[in-house]
Amino acid sequence: MGWRFHQFFDWPTDHHGPEKVFLNKRIKLASICARFSGYVWYSGFGHGNKGFQYRRIHQYPRKTQVPVHGWVCFLLGPALPSYFRLRAILRHQESSATLRPMQTRRLGKTDLNLTPVGLGTWAIGGDDWGMGWGPQDEADSIAAILEALEAGINWIDTAHAYGFGLSEEVVGKAVQEWGQPVTVATKCGVLPNEDRTPRRFTSRATILEEVEGSLKRLQTECIDLYQLHWPEPDEGVEESWQTLLDLQQQGKIKWAGVSNYSTAQLQRATALGPVSSLQPRYSLLNRQIEEEGQIDWCDANNCGIVCYSPMESGLLTGKVTEEWITNLPDTDWRKHKPDHPVSALLHPPRKEPFLKLVAKLGEIAAGSDHTVGQLAVAWTLRRPEVTSAIVGARRPGQIAETVKAGSWTLSDEELTAVESAHTEFLAATA
């Protein structure tokens, strides 16, 4: 039977929320362990953005010689917990003194108050489902989620489709580790084909099956916001929406919303019961909800909007270059779906005009010491109808910067400059 020496250390166990994360999980001396039945392994100290990260960094067969630094960690371990516990306490106190709660916005008719930036978890669903973003490490995913919560974000968006349950499982683990209330939204209506590619389909039977799986993976008894991912098939809009209303009555979901619905479909659904929220794609490069009327419909019907892809699936971050495009993993959907309106920006004839647009947006953002990503998110939040913008992160260090967009109100001059750059881009790609 393996030994886990950290069980004998005097780790504090009466802390909650951020303090619990700092002291018990993220900065604690990550389980100096020795396991002699089959393996000898230990974990090292990796200093990340927010403190010491837990990582299992080596695994050796029983007869394999353990490196000297492994035995050093093992022998010195008992002397180190007090030092790191004190350091964690001091870091947490310093963090608590400077952290200010983010402003929130009410989501439509609900009682949910959301931060203007929410965490999206599409990418942490891994790469084995047809719309993945390349290989993904679970430790990085959990660390990114915790970093978002530490930065003040109070809600997370996920879906059964993202890795067909993997993203929900990781979110469930991270929220349990966080230890404080977090608003969690998830979606149903995308099912796996035999080859694990996604298939859009909703019916009463599939929704009832999906919600049970989501509840289990998220480790909760009630989902805060449950959304229909796509209105497909169209003839099933009423049946699917009525199923969500029934789930709300049963107490399995708190609020019901939709994603990717047209104004006509929204109207058909609301005839059965109020739609709490719409999750559309919306960015300065995709203004479909302005052109087709969803944003006006939501305003008139007090329906909240939580938009996805405000940074065009990572393309409006300022990091996109020729080298970045070339180095995308083969399992990244942006590389192997050139006909998709987003990934088409990475291929001729739109690539060159797009790279020029990003450069101009970078100049605009730099004028007020911001990034292209922050500019893209702030642009969507300029509309009062938008409750929150969903921003993805795959590893620590990504969301901490982007979240600052939630407190940036673009000036008239900045908005004019963005429109000018966008007009030039449209002309070049017409």
C-alpha positions as CSV (number, residue, x, y, z in Angstrom):
1,M,0.0,0.0,0.0
2,G,1.4,3.4,-0.9
3,W,2.3,6.0,1.6
4,R,1.2,9.6,1.3
5,F,3.4,11.6,3.7
6,H,1.4,14.8,3.4
7,Q,-1.3,13.2,5.4
8,F,0.9,13.4,8.5
9,F,1.7,17.1,8.0
10,D,-0.2,19.7,9.9
11,W,-2.1,21.2,6.9
12,P,-4.9,23.6,7.9
13,T,-8.3,22.2,7.1
14,D,-10.7,24.9,8.4
15,H,-10.4,27.4,5.5
16,H,-12.8,28.1,2.7
17,G,-12.9,29.7,-0.7
18,P,-9.7,31.4,-1.9
19,E,-7.9,30.7,1.4
20,K,-8.7,27.0,1.1
21,V,-7.4,27.0,-2.4
22,F,-4.2,28.8,-1.4
23,L,-3.5,26.8,1.7
24,N,-4.8,23.3,1.0
25,K,-4.4,22.9,-2.8
26,R,-2.5,25.3,-4.9
27,I,0.4,26.6,-2.9
28,K,0.8,23.8,-0.3
29,L,3.9,21.6,-0.7
30,A,2.2,19.4,-3.3
31,S,2.0,16.0,-1.7
32,I,5.6,14.9,-1.2
33,C,4.8,11.2,-1.6
34,A,6.6,7.9,-1.9
35,R,4.8,4.9,-3.2
36,F,6.7,1.6,-3.0
37,S,4.1,-0.9,-4.3
38,G,4.9,-0.7,-8.0
39,Y,6.0,2.9,-8.3
40,V,8.2,5.4,-6.5
41,W,7.0,8.9,-7.3
42,Y,7.1,12.4,-5.9
43,S,5.9,15.8,-6.8
44,G,8.1,18.9,-7.3
45,F,7.7,22.5,-6.7
46,G,6.6,24.4,-9.8
47,H,6.0,28.1,-9.3
48,G,3.1,29.3,-11.4
49,N,1.3,32.6,-11.7
50,K,-0.7,32.3,-8.5
51,G,1.6,30.1,-6.4
52,F,2.9,26.6,-6.1
53,Q,1.1,24.2,-8.5
54,Y,0.5,20.6,-7.8
55,R,2.1,18.5,-10.5
56,R,3.0,14.8,-10.6
57,I,6.2,15.2,-12.6
58,H,7.9,11.8,-12.5
59,Q,6.8,8.2,-12.3
60,Y,9.4,5.4,-12.0
61,P,9.1,1.6,-12.2
62,R,9.9,-0.1,-8.9
63,K,13.4,-1.0,-9.9
64,T,14.3,2.3,-11.5
65,Q,16.8,4.4,-9.6
66,V,15.2,7.6,-8.2
67,P,17.1,10.8,-9.1
68,V,19.0,12.5,-6.3
69,H,16.7,15.5,-6.3
70,G,13.8,13.1,-5.7
71,W,15.3,11.8,-2.5
72,V,16.2,15.3,-1.4
73,C,12.5,16.3,-1.7
74,F,11.6,13.1,0.2
75,L,14.1,13.6,3.1
76,L,13.6,17.4,3.5
77,G,9.8,17.3,3.2
78,P,8.9,17.2,6.9
79,A,10.9,20.4,7.5
80,L,9.1,22.4,4.8
81,P,5.3,22.5,5.5
82,S,5.5,25.3,8.1
83,Y,7.5,27.5,5.8
84,F,5.2,27.1,2.9
85,R,2.0,27.4,5.1
86,L,3.3,30.7,6.5
87,R,4.2,31.9,3.0
88,A,0.7,30.9,1.8
89,I,-1.0,32.8,4.6
90,L,1.0,36.0,3.9
91,R,0.4,35.8,0.1
92,H,-3.4,35.3,0.7
93,Q,-3.5,38.2,3.1
94,E,-1.7,40.4,0.6
95,S,-4.0,39.2,-2.2
96,S,-7.2,39.8,-0.1
97,A,-6.1,43.3,0.7
98,T,-5.7,44.3,-3.0
99,L,-8.5,42.3,-4.6
100,R,-11.7,44.2,-5.3
101,P,-14.9,42.5,-6.2
102,M,-15.9,42.8,-9.9
103,Q,-19.1,44.6,-10.8
104,T,-22.0,42.4,-11.8
105,R,-25.0,42.7,-14.1
106,R,-28.4,41.1,-13.7
107,L,-29.2,38.4,-16.2
108,G,-32.6,39.2,-17.7
109,K,-35.5,38.3,-15.4
110,T,-33.4,35.9,-13.3
111,D,-31.9,36.4,-9.9
112,L,-28.4,35.7,-11.3
113,N,-25.9,38.5,-11.1
114,L,-23.1,37.8,-13.4
115,T,-19.7,39.4,-13.8
116,P,-19.3,41.1,-17.2
117,V,-16.7,38.5,-18.1
118,G,-17.5,34.8,-17.7
119,L,-15.2,31.9,-18.1
120,G,-15.7,29.7,-21.1
121,T,-14.5,26.1,-21.1
122,W,-14.9,24.9,-24.7
123,A,-11.2,24.4,-25.1
124,I,-10.7,22.4,-21.9
125,G,-12.8,19.7,-23.4
126,G,-9.7,18.2,-25.0
127,D,-9.1,17.3,-28.6
128,D,-10.9,14.0,-29.0
129,W,-14.3,15.1,-30.2
130,G,-14.1,16.8,-33.5
131,M,-14.2,20.5,-32.3
132,G,-11.3,20.4,-29.9
133,W,-8.5,22.9,-29.6
134,G,-5.6,20.4,-29.4
135,P,-4.2,18.4,-26.4
136,Q,-5.3,19.7,-23.0
137,D,-3.8,18.9,-19.6
138,E,-6.4,18.6,-16.7
139,A,-4.0,20.3,-14.2
140,D,-3.8,23.3,-16.5
141,S,-7.5,23.4,-16.9
142,I,-8.2,23.4,-13.2
143,A,-5.5,26.0,-12.6
144,A,-7.0,28.2,-15.2
145,I,-10.5,27.9,-13.7
146,L,-9.2,28.7,-10.2
147,E,-7.3,31.7,-11.6
148,A,-10.4,33.0,-13.2
149,L,-12.3,32.8,-9.9
150,E,-9.4,34.4,-8.0
151,A,-9.6,37.3,-10.5
152,G,-13.2,37.9,-9.6
153,I,-15.1,36.1,-12.2
154,N,-18.2,34.5,-10.6
155,W,-19.6,32.3,-13.4
156,I,-18.5,29.5,-15.7
157,D,-20.0,28.3,-19.0
158,T,-19.6,24.8,-20.1
159,A,-21.5,22.2,-22.2
160,H,-22.0,18.4,-22.5
161,A,-20.6,18.8,-26.0
162,Y,-17.2,20.0,-24.9
163,G,-15.3,16.7,-24.9
164,F,-18.7,15.0,-24.4
165,G,-18.6,15.4,-20.7
166,L,-14.9,16.1,-20.0
167,S,-15.2,19.8,-19.7
168,E,-18.1,19.4,-17.2
169,E,-16.1,16.9,-15.2
170,V,-13.2,19.3,-14.9
171,V,-15.5,22.2,-14.0
172,G,-17.1,20.1,-11.3
173,K,-13.7,19.3,-9.8
174,A,-12.5,22.9,-9.9
175,V,-15.7,24.3,-8.3
176,Q,-15.4,21.7,-5.5
177,E,-11.8,22.7,-5.0
178,W,-12.8,26.4,-4.9
179,G,-15.2,25.8,-2.1
180,Q,-17.4,28.9,-2.5
181,P,-20.6,29.4,-4.6
182,V,-20.0,29.7,-8.3
183,T,-22.7,30.2,-10.9
184,V,-22.4,27.4,-13.5
185,A,-24.1,27.3,-16.8
186,T,-24.1,24.3,-19.1
187,K,-25.8,23.3,-22.4
188,C,-27.5,20.2,-24.0
189,G,-28.3,19.3,-27.6
190,V,-25.0,18.2,-29.1
191,L,-24.5,14.4,-29.1
192,P,-21.5,12.2,-30.2
193,N,-21.5,10.3,-33.4
194,E,-19.8,6.9,-33.5
195,D,-16.5,8.6,-34.4
196,R,-17.0,11.2,-31.6
197,T,-17.7,14.0,-34.0
198,P,-20.6,16.3,-32.8
199,R,-24.1,16.0,-34.0
200,R,-26.7,18.7,-33.2
201,F,-30.0,17.2,-32.0
202,T,-32.5,17.8,-29.2
203,S,-35.6,15.9,-28.1
204,R,-37.3,15.4,-24.8
205,A,-35.7,12.0,-24.4
206,T,-32.2,13.1,-25.1
207,I,-32.5,16.2,-22.9
208,L,-33.7,14.2,-20.0
209,E,-30.7,11.9,-20.4
210,E,-28.2,14.7,-20.9
211,V,-29.3,16.7,-17.8
212,E,-28.7,13.7,-15.5
213,G,-25.2,13.3,-16.8
214,S,-24.5,17.0,-16.4
215,L,-25.7,17.0,-12.8
216,K,-23.5,14.1,-12.0
217,R,-20.4,15.5,-13.7
218,L,-20.8,18.9,-12.2
219,Q,-21.4,17.4,-8.8
220,T,-24.5,19.4,-8.1
221,E,-28.2,18.8,-7.5
222,C,-29.4,21.9,-9.5
223,I,-27.9,23.6,-12.5
224,D,-28.0,27.4,-12.3
225,L,-28.5,28.0,-16.0
226,Y,-29.4,25.2,-18.5
227,Q,-29.3,26.1,-22.2
228,L,-30.3,24.5,-25.4
229,H,-27.1,24.5,-27.4
230,W,-28.6,24.6,-30.9
231,P,-32.2,24.8,-32.2
232,E,-31.9,21.6,-34.2
233,P,-34.1,20.2,-35.4
234,D,-36.2,23.3,-35.9
235,E,-39.5,21.4,-35.7
236,G,-38.4,20.4,-32.2
237,V,-38.0,23.9,-30.7
238,E,-41.3,23.8,-28.8
239,E,-40.8,20.2,-27.4
240,S,-37.2,21.0,-26.3
241,W,-38.1,24.3,-24.7
242,Q,-41.1,22.7,-22.8
243,T,-38.7,20.0,-21.5
244,L,-36.5,22.7,-20.0
245,L,-39.4,24.4,-18.4
246,D,-40.4,21.0,-16.9
247,L,-36.9,20.5,-15.6
248,Q,-37.2,23.9,-14.0
249,Q,-40.4,22.9,-12.2
250,Q,-38.7,19.7,-11.0
251,G,-35.9,21.7,-9.4
252,K,-33.2,20.1,-11.5
253,I,-32.4,23.5,-13.2
254,K,-32.8,26.9,-11.8
255,W,-33.1,28.9,-15.0
256,A,-33.5,28.0,-18.7
257,G,-31.9,29.6,-21.7
258,V,-31.1,29.0,-25.3
259,S,-28.1,29.4,-27.6
260,N,-27.8,30.2,-31.3
261,Y,-31.6,30.9,-31.7
262,S,-33.1,33.2,-34.3
263,T,-35.7,35.8,-33.3
264,A,-38.5,33.6,-34.7
265,Q,-37.3,30.7,-32.6
266,L,-37.0,32.9,-29.6
267,Q,-40.6,34.0,-30.1
268,R,-41.8,30.4,-30.5
269,A,-40.1,29.4,-27.3
270,T,-41.3,32.3,-25.2
271,A,-44.9,31.5,-26.2
272,L,-44.5,28.5,-23.8
273,G,-42.6,30.3,-21.1
274,P,-40.1,33.1,-20.6
275,V,-36.6,32.7,-22.0
276,S,-34.1,33.7,-19.4
277,S,-31.1,34.1,-21.7
278,L,-29.7,33.9,-25.2
279,Q,-26.1,32.8,-25.8
280,P,-25.2,33.9,-29.3
281,R,-21.9,34.3,-31.1
282,Y,-21.0,38.0,-31.1
283,S,-17.8,39.9,-31.8
284,L,-16.7,43.0,-33.7
285,L,-16.2,40.6,-36.7
286,N,-19.5,38.8,-36.3
287,R,-22.5,41.2,-35.7
288,Q,-25.2,38.8,-36.7
289,I,-27.4,39.5,-33.7
290,E,-27.4,43.2,-34.5
291,E,-28.3,42.6,-38.1
292,E,-30.9,39.9,-37.6
293,G,-32.6,41.5,-34.6
294,Q,-31.8,39.1,-31.7
295,I,-30.2,41.9,-29.6
296,D,-33.3,44.1,-30.0
297,W,-35.6,41.2,-29.2
298,C,-33.7,40.5,-26.0
299,D,-33.9,44.1,-25.0
300,A,-37.7,44.2,-25.6
301,N,-38.3,40.9,-23.7
302,N,-35.8,41.4,-20.8
303,C,-33.8,38.4,-21.9
304,G,-30.2,38.4,-20.9
305,I,-27.4,38.0,-23.4
306,V,-24.2,36.0,-22.6
307,C,-22.2,36.1,-25.9
308,Y,-19.6,33.6,-26.9
309,S,-16.5,34.0,-29.0
310,P,-16.0,37.8,-28.3
311,M,-12.4,37.2,-29.3
312,E,-13.4,35.1,-32.4
313,S,-12.3,31.8,-30.8
314,G,-8.9,33.2,-29.9
315,L,-8.1,35.0,-33.1
316,L,-8.6,38.5,-31.7
317,T,-6.0,38.2,-29.0
318,G,-3.1,39.9,-30.7
319,K,-1.1,36.7,-30.7
320,V,-2.0,35.5,-34.2
321,T,1.0,35.5,-36.6
322,E,2.1,33.3,-39.5
323,E,4.1,31.2,-37.1
324,W,1.2,30.8,-34.7
325,I,-1.0,29.6,-37.5
326,T,1.6,27.1,-38.7
327,N,2.1,25.7,-35.2
328,L,-1.6,25.0,-34.5
329,P,-2.0,21.3,-33.6
330,D,-3.6,19.2,-36.3
331,T,-6.5,18.4,-33.8
332,D,-7.3,22.1,-33.4
333,W,-10.6,22.7,-35.2
334,R,-9.4,26.1,-36.4
335,K,-6.8,24.4,-38.5
336,H,-8.7,21.5,-40.0
337,K,-12.0,23.3,-40.7
338,P,-11.0,26.0,-43.3
339,D,-14.6,26.4,-44.4
340,H,-15.7,27.6,-40.9
341,P,-16.3,31.4,-40.9
342,V,-13.8,31.8,-38.0
343,S,-11.0,29.6,-39.2
344,A,-11.4,31.0,-42.7
345,L,-9.7,34.1,-41.4
346,L,-6.5,32.0,-41.1
347,H,-6.5,31.0,-44.8
348,P,-6.3,32.9,-48.1
349,P,-7.8,35.2,-49.3
350,R,-8.9,36.5,-45.9
351,K,-5.7,35.9,-44.0
352,E,-3.6,38.9,-45.0
353,P,-6.5,41.5,-44.5
354,F,-7.2,39.8,-41.1
355,L,-3.6,40.1,-39.9
356,K,-3.6,43.8,-40.9
357,L,-6.8,44.3,-39.0
358,V,-5.3,42.7,-35.9
359,A,-2.3,45.0,-36.2
360,K,-4.5,48.1,-36.3
361,L,-6.6,46.9,-33.4
362,G,-3.3,46.4,-31.5
363,E,-2.4,50.1,-32.1
364,I,-5.8,51.2,-30.9
365,A,-5.6,49.1,-27.7
366,A,-2.0,50.1,-27.0
367,G,-3.1,53.8,-26.9
368,S,-4.7,53.1,-23.5
369,D,-2.3,50.4,-22.4
370,H,-4.7,47.5,-23.3
371,T,-4.4,44.4,-25.4
372,V,-6.3,43.3,-28.5
373,G,-8.1,40.7,-26.5
374,Q,-9.3,43.3,-24.0
375,L,-10.4,45.5,-26.8
376,A,-12.4,42.8,-28.4
377,V,-14.2,41.9,-25.2
378,A,-14.8,45.5,-24.2
379,W,-16.3,46.1,-27.6
380,T,-19.0,43.5,-27.0
381,L,-19.7,44.8,-23.5
382,R,-20.3,48.3,-24.9
383,R,-23.9,47.2,-25.6
384,P,-26.1,47.4,-22.5
385,E,-28.1,44.5,-23.7
386,V,-25.1,42.2,-23.2
387,T,-25.0,40.9,-19.7
388,S,-21.6,39.1,-20.0
389,A,-19.0,38.0,-22.5
390,I,-17.7,34.5,-22.3
391,V,-13.9,34.3,-22.5
392,G,-12.0,31.0,-22.7
393,A,-8.8,30.0,-21.0
394,R,-6.8,26.8,-21.2
395,R,-3.9,27.5,-18.8
396,P,-2.9,30.0,-16.1
397,G,-1.9,33.4,-17.2
398,Q,-4.5,33.8,-19.9
399,I,-7.7,34.9,-18.2
400,A,-6.0,37.2,-15.6
401,E,-5.3,39.8,-18.3
402,T,-8.4,39.4,-20.4
403,V,-10.7,39.9,-17.4
404,K,-9.6,43.5,-17.2
405,A,-11.8,44.2,-20.2
406,G,-14.8,44.0,-17.8
407,S,-13.9,47.4,-16.4
408,W,-12.9,49.2,-19.6
409,T,-15.4,51.5,-21.2
410,L,-14.3,52.3,-24.8
411,S,-14.1,56.0,-25.6
412,D,-15.9,57.5,-28.7
413,E,-12.5,57.9,-30.3
414,E,-11.6,54.3,-29.7
415,L,-15.0,53.1,-31.1
416,T,-14.6,55.3,-34.2
417,A,-11.1,53.9,-34.8
418,V,-12.3,50.3,-34.4
419,E,-15.1,50.9,-36.9
420,S,-12.7,52.5,-39.4
421,A,-10.4,49.4,-39.2
422,H,-13.3,47.1,-39.5
423,T,-14.6,48.9,-42.6
424,E,-11.2,48.6,-44.3
425,F,-11.2,44.9,-43.5
426,L,-14.6,44.4,-45.0
427,A,-13.6,46.3,-48.1
428,A,-10.4,44.1,-48.5
429,T,-12.4,40.9,-48.1
430,A,-15.5,41.8,-50.2
